[in-house]
Amino acid sequence: MAFKFKAEQALTRLESVDFQVGRTGAITPVANLDPVQLAGTTVKRATLHNAEQIALLDIRVGDMVYVEKGGEIIPKITGVDLAARPADSRPFQYITRCPECGTPLVKYEGESKHYCPNQSHCRPQILGRIIHFIRRKAMDIEGLGEETVELLFENGLLHDIADLYDLRAEQL
C-alpha cells in the first residue's frame, strides 16, 4: 500500500491572469499571484489549466486563493476563500481570441482546452513547433537553440521546420 502526504497549501491573492499559446495552439491560463512561500520556494504564478477549471472553482481576479504544488513541482490553484471575496468582484470572462494573433479560439468536442487554429501565422505556435523539433528528443540539432530560432524567425529566415534545411551559411 502506498501513502500520499497531503500537499502543503498557501493562501494568496490572484492579481491577474495571462494566457499562453503552446506549439499545438492550446491556450493555457496562468494565474499571477502575490508572491507566497510554498514547499521551500517563492510562488508567483500557477496554472489554471483551462476555462472549465476556472468556472468550476469560480475563480475571480482579486480572490484569495489556495495554492499547492501538484506532485511537489507545479503550482496550481485548488480553491477560493469565498469569505474573503471582494463584494465588487465579477465572474471571470475567458478570452475568445488568441492573445498572440487575435484569431477566434475554438473548442473541440471532448477537449477541455481552447485552441488557436491559426497554425501558420501564430508566432508562439510556429516557434514552439520548430523549437520542439530541434530538441534532443527529436532531431537533436547541436548549436541551434531557442534564441537562434527566435532570431532567425524575427529576421524572416525561418517560417516553418522545412526552412531549417534551406538556410545557407551566409544567412547566418
Helices and strands as residue ranges (DSSP letters): E 9-21, E 27-38, E 41-47, H 51-57, E 64-70, E 74-80, G 82-84, H 123-134, H 146-154, G 161-165, G 169-171
